[in-house]
Amino acid sequence: MFKKSLISTLVVAGAASLGHAQAADLTISCGAVGAELQLCQQGVRAWEEQTGHSVDVVSTPNSSTERLSLYQQILSANSTDIDIMQIDVVWPGLLANHLLDLREVLGDDAGEGHFSAIIENNTIDGRLVAMPWFTDAGVLYYRADLLEQYGHEAPETWEELTEIAREIQNAEREAGNDRMHGFVFQGRAYEGLTCNALEWVASHGGGTIVDADGEVTIGNSEAAAALDLAASWIGDISPSGVLNYTEEEARGVFQGGNAVFMRNWPYAWALAQSEGSEVRGKVGVTQLPHSGEGSSAATLGGWNLAVSRYSENAELAAELVAFLAGEQEQKRRAIEGAYNPTLESLYQDDEVLAAVPFFGELYDTFVNAVARPSAPTGDAYGRVSNAFFSATHDVLSGNKSGEEAVSDLDRELTRLKRRNW
């Protein structure tokens, strides 16, 4: 019964059917945005050639919110259909009870060499439930050629970004490019908007929604001002369509040569520099702006690989995870796809730095990225994030002011706190 339902769900989501998976030794779900899927497939093929085992690679929805829902459906049914899952950095606590303790198979030193903060994040009640695959933090992409043409440096504040984006956008439109926009980002009501909005709020000095002690902090004037500023971009320097953009829609506009600035993850660098890109050789990357008394804030992202407790080949699955998270694979994906390694040694690797120079320049940004409040809110994080991105979307859409939104959100999260954390 469940197998048929799962296959239907994946097909509707545009993923591969699992109908042929029975012939494979393992099934892995990996890859969504950018070159993730291709790079994962290449890594899997290399492991197959090395070991003689066969692996079925299954696609999942691009939206992280939809993907989490699908995983929860699969795991809650104790399904054996997917052995290895690619999980977001904020999911270990949500899914831990369904995931294998990788140290049982890979040994106590399984996390050695990886960023300790990510290993700690992936360790729930003493169990290492996921291995780091790549880490991430939000960065600002800009058209270096256009900034030079119009006499500007990369902006340090959101206010500077707004002014520069408007100036260049209007000048380019007057010159004949009526599709030019000043700034694109992830504005759809989903987890990606939580990441963007957390950066706006934190960089205004408005906190992190919920602090490390579990106290709700969103109800403040700095947070309200951050959301109001973002709302002012819609229909001005940002297209109204940005309210439905994920990472790939934003990248499509920027890489097509139709945006001055873009907020995205590091993976977009390699694609922007690829053959056929309209902006190849014209792009710069820097840290995200700040405002007022705040400082630049980049949301911690990244993805991990976990093994389902219900896998019929759990030890073999853990061995594939170790291979894909290992130094050789992390270096290859850094060079070919600009995916941030989780192994600290690779940030001193000459070949990696030659391929992605800003890995060295923005090292502190990646190491000190701002975590979403998944640890202090535990199982309630999904509802916290949903409430935050929904409130933010209301402001961006013009349905609420920043002050109204953060006030309502503060009350909603306080009620949720009393019941859930």
Secondary structure, DSSP 8 states (H G I E B T S, - for coil): -HHHHHHHHHHHTT---STTGGGSSEEEE---STTHHHHHHHHHHHHHHHH---EEEE---SSHHHHHHHHHHHHHTT--S-SEEEEETT-HHHHGGGB--THHHH-TTTTTTB-HHHHHHTEETTEE--EEEEEEE-EEEEEHHHHHHTT----SBHHHHHHHHHHHHHHHHHTT-TT-EEEE---SSSHHHHHHHHHHHHHTT---SB-TTS-B---SHHHHHHHHHHHHHBTTTB-GGGGG--HHHHHHHHHTT-EEEEEE-TTHHHHHTSTT-TTTT-EEEE---B-TT-----BEEEEEEEEBTT-TTHHHHHHHHHHHTSHHHHHHHHHHH--B-SBGGGGG-HHHHHH-THHHHTHHHHHT-B--THHHHGGGHHHHHHHHHHHHHHHHTTSS-HHHHHHHHHHHHHHHHHHH-
